[in-house]
Every structure is written in C-alpha cells, then in structure tokens.
C-alpha cells in the first residue's frame, strides 16, 4: 500500500483530539450517500415514466407513416413495395377522419380510423387490446345488418353503449344538394367490439371501422396513408429517411419521434431539471468535504511538518489529503448507489408508488422505476469527480505548508 494512502486511512480511522472534524467527515459521507441515492431514484422514476408512456403510444400508433403525392391506388402493391425496405416488419393502410357519434344516451366528437383487419395487427397492438369482440367482425357484411365499429373503452362508457348496440355517425364529408348545399353524411353503425390500448386520448376518442366503411364515410376512393412497423423503434427515423431514397421522392414519411417530439423533449427537460436540482445535494456534501479537510490540515500541521522534514515531498502531502477526500466520496457514492439501485428495484418490483390520479390519463396504476446502466454509471462518475475536485484546494494548502512555521506555531 502506498504510504500516502496508508496515512490517509489512518487519519480517517484514528481517534482525533477534535471530534468535530470527525463529525464533519461523517456528515460529508452521508451527504454524498443521500445525494447519489436520491439522484438514482429520480432518474429511475423519470426513465420509467418515459418508457411506459412511449410503449403505450407505440402500442396505439404505428412507427412510421407513409404518404404518397400521387395517391395510394393499390395499397396491396404499395405494402409489398414498402415491405422490401430493410427493418420494416409490418405495413397496413389507413384512413383517418373525424365525426360526431350519437347514441340514445349521449353525443361525442370522435376520431375514427379505417383499417384492414387482416393487416392492422402487424403495426399496432389493437388485437391484443380487445376487451370484447373480434377484429374480424369489422369485415364487410353481406347481409343487411349494419357495419361494425370498434370503440375505445372510455368512449363506449361515455356513449353508454356496449357490444351489439348501434350508434349514428355524422361526418362533414357529405352529398352536395343543389337546394340545401352540402349535406353531412350520416350512417348507423353497430358496436362489434371494445378495445383498451391504455392511452387515455385513444381510449376516450377513437373508433376503428373497416377500410371500405371509412371510404364511404369520408367520400374517398383510396387510403390516405400506409402505416409501418419496424423491428427497432430507435431505427424508425433512419428507416423513414431511407424510404424516399429507395422508392422515390413521391413518398413522404413521418416517424413516431417527429410526431411526439414536443412531448418527449418536455419529459427529457424535466428529467434533466430534476437531476440538476437533486445533484446540488452532492455539491453541498462536497463543500462539507472541503471544510473537513481544511480543519484537518489545521489540526495536522505539526504532522505535515514532521513528514516533510523526514523527506516527504509536497506532492506526497497533497496526495494524502486528496486520497482522504476521495475515500470519503467513494464510500458515500458506493453506499448511495447501492441504496438507490436497491430502493428502485423494490419500488418497481412491489409497485409501491401508486398514484390513482395518473390512471385517468395514462391508464397506469403505479409509477414504474426503470434503471439504465448508463444513468447509474454517469451518476457514480460525476459524484466521484465532484468529490475529487473538492479535495484540490485543501490539499494544495497542505502541500504549501512550511515545516519551520508549522513547528513554531504548532
């Protein structure tokens, strides 16, 4: 063991004449521990919320939306072409519209989506989220019964309808009448299923109909867009950018990161703000390290003078106090990191943090905690670095101490 480290540990563990310095060192260690622990827990909380929200958004919508300037005349051929793009694992056509839905009990403005039931499950989790009914019930009917519609669970409650009930859908795309002008198009649909995707704005306002039904409601002859799913959500921007290069400039794309950029940038900013705020605890602990080392230098001035007269260099003296402060920081960081990881695991494993109000918006009953190894590593490195920087000033002061003056006034 280097003699600098041996002396530094001796100063930490040995009994001192002034117990006050020992108390400051203990407080410094506890401060680093609490700061690192709180920072890791906060990062786990924010990362968990971001991941949960991202998963629910991507379960409700596709990863990439593809539009074509010349129109999508044959969506089967377009899907076959888009499936040749690397990393694309699913494709489905869609028509998006707005309507006024009416039931005997209530009215509501809804967004509806025309889908191909055989292909939609390849780009969204609609099939996994069905509460009642079957997705195949949206296929066109040959009998005289009404066409089907799938409603979000919250929307169905708002309209007070269930499977088998009928609703009237009124769309602004109607028929031009020479006497009354544009007449809105009205159609009666039968509720054939209810879904629960877990995102409030989807479950409360959206309905799914067959693609042919959407064409008639919107007075369109072809789908508006093609939705794509990729094998890696983080690769969606690159795949979206590659489609016009591979298939031509007629294709215009949008990926999920672009459409939800404002939301995730706000969450990232909140995560950074919380990290900086809690990180100030580590800064306060570092100031305590400075105070404890300054007092220790004053207490051990005679020892420093003796070490120098025995041949110890100023650099060695500086290393002694740097190592002492670094040991305090590393012990506090190790304890804080262990406690933070352990508490985050327990909170997530046993779902201890429950916030009932969030269930109304995000449809989650508890707050998840997700730890990223990179986040833990950054916290540990930054905490140790801050503690190390805090040792520089008192260590330099100790190195500058002159043996003659220290022995004269010691």
N, C-alpha and C positions, 0 to 999 in steps of 0.2 A: 504494500500500500504506500503511495507517495506520502511523504511526511506532511505535505500541505493538507491533504485530505484527513490524515490522522489527527492533526491538530484541530482542524475544523470540527471534526466529530467530537473531539474531547471538549472543545468549548461548548458544543451543543448539549452534551450529556452530563458534563461535570456540574457540581453544585457551585453556584456563584454567590459572592457576597451580597450582590444586589439582585434579589429575586424579581424585581420589577422588570429587568431585561428578559428574564425567562418568560414572564407572563406575556410580554410584547411578542416574543418569538412564537409562543403558543397561539396567541390571537392571530398572528400573521398566517400561521399554518391553517388555522380554522377558517380564516377569511378566504384563502385560496381554495380550500376544500369546498366551502359553500358556493363560491363563485363558479367554479368549474362544474359542480353538481347542478346548480340552477341553470347554467347555460346549456348543458347537455340535455336536461329535461325539456327546456323551452324549445330547443331545436328539434327534439323528437316529437313534441306536440305539433309544431308548425308543419314539419315534414309529413306527419301522419294525416293532418287535415288536408294538405295539398294533394297527397296521394289518393286519399279517399274521394275527394272532390273530382280529381282528374279521372279516376276509374269510373265514377258514376256518369260523368259527362261522356266519356268514350264508350260506355255501355249503351248510352242513349242515342249517340250520333256516330256517323262514320269518321274515319281518319282523314279522308281526302274527298273533296267534292270536285267533280269534273264537269265543266260546261263546254259546249261546242258552239262556235259562232254561226255555223251553218245549220244548226239544229240536229237533234238526235232522231233520225228517221227510223233506223233499225237498231234498237237498243241491244238485241242479242248479238249482232255483229260488232257493235261498239264494245260490249263487255268482253267478247272473245279477243278483241284487239288489245284492250286495256289489261287483260289478264296476262298478256305476254310481257308486260313491264316487270322488271325484276322486283321482288319483295312484295308484290301485290298478291294477296291470298283470297280476296273476296270482292265481288262487284255486284251492284244492284241498281236498277233505275228508280227514279223518284219524281213525284210532282208535289210541290208544296203550295198550300193555299190557306185562306182564312175564310171563316164562315160564322154565321150565327146559328147556334144549336138551340132547339126548343124542345122541351118535354112538357107533359101536363103540369109539372110542378115548378119548373124554373127555366130560365134562359141563360145562356153563357156564350161569350165570344170564344171561339176555339181555333186552333191551328190544326189542319189535317194534312196527312201525308199519304199520297198514293204509292203503293208498293206492289212488288211482285212477291207474293207469299213464299214462293219457292226459292227466291234469291235473297230476301231481306235478312234471313238469319245468318248469312255469311258476312254481313257488315255491321250488324247491331245485335244486342242481346235481347231483342224483343221476344224471341221464342222462349228463352229461359225465364223471362219476367212475367209470363202469362199467369194470372191468378185463376181465371176461369175461361173456358172455351178453348178452341184450337185455331191455329193460324190458317189452317186450310179452309175454315169457314168463310174466309174472305174471298174465295174463288167465285167467279160469276155464277149466278144461279140460272138454271134452265127453266125452273118453274116460275110461277107468278109472284112468289114471295119477294119481300124487299131485300135489297142488297145489304151486306153486313158492314159493320163498323166496329173497330176495337177502340175502347175508351180508356184513358188513364183512370186509375183507381179514385183519385181525388176528384177528377172531373165527373165520374159516374155518381159519386156521392153528392156533388154539387147539383147535378141534374136530377138526382133521386131516381135513377134508373138502374136496372140490372140486366143480366143476360136474358134475352127474349123480349125486352121492351123495345119500343120504337121511339125515335126522335126525328124531328124535322130539321133539315139543314138548309139554310138560305145563304147563297153565295152572290156576290156582286156581279159576277160574270153571268149575264142572263141573255134574254132574247130581245132583239130590237123590235119595238112595236111602233108603227107609223103614227098611232094616235097618242100613246102614253109614253113613248120613248123607251129607254132600256128597262126591261122588267127583270128583277132579280130571279135567279133560278132557284127553285125550291124542290127538295127531294126528301122523301121519307126513307130512313134507314133503320135497320134492325140491329140492336146491340147484340153482337155474336160473341164478344169476349171482353175481358177487362185485364189490363196489364199494370204492373207496378215496377217501373225501372229504377225507382229510388231517388229521382231528382225531382224536386217539387215543381219546377216550372214545366217539366214534361208531363208528369202525372196529373197536373192540375189543368192543363190547357190543350193537350194533344189527343188526336184520334188518328187511327190508321184505317184506310179503306183500300180496296183493290185498285190497281192502276187504271183499269178501264172505267171504274166509277169516278175516279178523280178526273179523268179526261172529260167526262160528261159534265161534272160539276164545274170545272174550270174552263170548259169550252175549248179544250186543247186537243190536238191530234197526235201529240208525241210527248215523251217525258222531257222534263226540263233539264235534268242532270243525271249523272251516274255517280253513285257513291262507291268508294273503295275502302277496303281494309288492308292493312299491311302487317307483316309479321313482327315488326318492331315499331312501336309508336314513336320512338325518338327518331326514326328514319323517315317519318312522314314528310317533313319539309324537303328532304333531298329527293324523295320519290315524286313529290308534286312538281318540283322544279324540273325533273327529268322527263316528265310526260310530254310537254310541248317540244322538247328537243328530239324525242324519239318518234313521236306520232305527228308532229306538225304544229304550226302556230295557230291553227284553228281551235286548239284545245286550250282552255283557261282553267286553272286549278286553284283551289284553296285548301289549306290543310288545317287541322284542328288547332295548331299552335297560333296560327294567324287569327282565327275566329275567336279564340278565347284569350288573346294576348293581354288585354286590359285586366282581366280577372287574375291571371297568374302573375302578372307584373305587380299587381297590388298585394297579392299574397307574399311574393318574394320580398317586396319592400317592407312589409310588416315583419317578416322573419328577420330581416337584417336589423330593423329598428329595435326589436326585442333583444337580439343578440348584443347589439352595442350597449343597450341600457343595462342588461344584466352583466355584461363584460366589465362595467365600471366597478363592480364588486371586486373583481380580480385586481383592478387598478388600486383600489383602496387597500387591499391586502399587500400589494407591492409597496405602497407607501409605508405600511407598518414594518415591512422588511427593512426599508431604508432607516427607519427610526431605530429599530432594534440593533442594526449593525453599527450605526453611529454611536449609540450608547455603549455597545460592546467595545468599539475601538477606544472610547474614552476610558473604559474600565480596564482594558488590557494594554494600555500604553506602555506600562513597565515591561510586560511580557514581550511586546513587539520590540522594545529597545534591546532586551536580552537576546532575542532571536537574531537581531541584526548584528549585535556585537559578536555573536557566535558564528557569523558568516552567512546568514540567510540574506538573500538579495531582496530588493524592493519588489521585484516581480513575484517572488515566492510569498511574501507577506500579502500582496494583493490577491494572489490565488487563494490563500487561506480564507479570507473573508468572502471572496466570490463563491467559493465552494460551500461555505456555510449558508449563505443566502440561497444558493442553488439547491442545496439539500432541503431546505425549508420549502422552497417552491415545488420541488419534485415530489416530496412526501404529500404536500397538500393537493397537488394535481392528481397523483395516483389515487388518493383516498376519494377525492371528488369525482374522478372519472368512474371509479368502481361503483360509488354510490349512485351516480347519475344513471349509469347503464342498468344497474340493478333495479332502481325505482322505476325507470321507464319500462323495463321488461315486466315487472309486477303490475304496473298500471295498465299495460296493454293486455297482458295475459288474463287478468281477472276483471278487466273492464270496469275499473274502479271510478273513473271520472265520467259520470253521466250528466248530461245537460239536456233536460227534457225539451227546452225551447228550440234546440237545434234540430230536433226531429221533425218539426213542422216545415223546415226549409230544406235541410239536407237529407232527411229521412234516415238519420243515424241515431242510435240510442245511446252511444257512448263516444268519447273522444279517443281516437286511436293514437298510439305512440309508435312512431317508426324511426329507428335509428339508422343513419347512414354511416358506414365506417369512415368515410372521408370527413364527415362533420366531427366525429369524435377525435379523429387524428388532428384536424385543424385546431380544435379547442385545446387539446393537450399541448401541441407545439406552441401555440400562441401564449398559453398560460406560463409555460416554462420560459419562453423568451422574455415575457414581461418581467418575470421574477429575476431573470438573469440581468436584464437592463437595470433593475432596481439596485443590484449589488455594485454597480460600477462606481458610483460616487463615493460611498463609504470605504470601498476597497482602495480606491486611489488615495483617499485621505490617510488611510492606514499606511500605505506604501510611502507617503511623503513624510511620515513622522521621523524626526531626527532623534537618534538614540540619546545624545547628550541632554537635550531638553526634556525628553521623556523621563530619564533617570533623575534629573534635577528636580522636576516638579511632581514626579510620580509618588 
